[in-house]
Amino acid sequence: MWMDERELKRQRRKQSNRESARRSRLRKQAECEELGGRVDALSTENITLRAELDRLKEACAALNEDNSMLTGKLKALNGDATAVKGDGDAADGVGEPSPKKAKKGERGGEKGAEEAVEGAAA
């Protein structure tokens, strides 16, 4: 009878181990399927992000081209304006100092005249 109890315990342990192994295999299979789904989702996201990156790179290149073109035009316009200013023809007013660039006291107006009067009185 004692042997029957030991054999019964051994059979129960074996059955328990089989069930545990089966549950472990099912968990592993479910985990594998979940990881496969994540791989698919991340692959799709990766493709989408790469396409967006390519689109943004193209937009950036186009904007850089536009910027270069506009910078060149601006330099050309500034170069033309400098050439016109440098011709020395006083009749057209070009080449004269602008009010922004004139030194204090050199520009006309009330304030400059008042400063001149105060300077003469001192």
FENMOMO-V636297 format. One record per helix or strand of 3 or more residues. SS is the DSSP state (@ for helix, = for strand). FROM is the first residue (numbers start at 1). TO is the last residue. Records with the same first field share a line. If there is no record, write none. Layout:
SS->FROM-TO + FROM-TO
//
This chain:
@->2-85 + 90-92 + 110-121
//
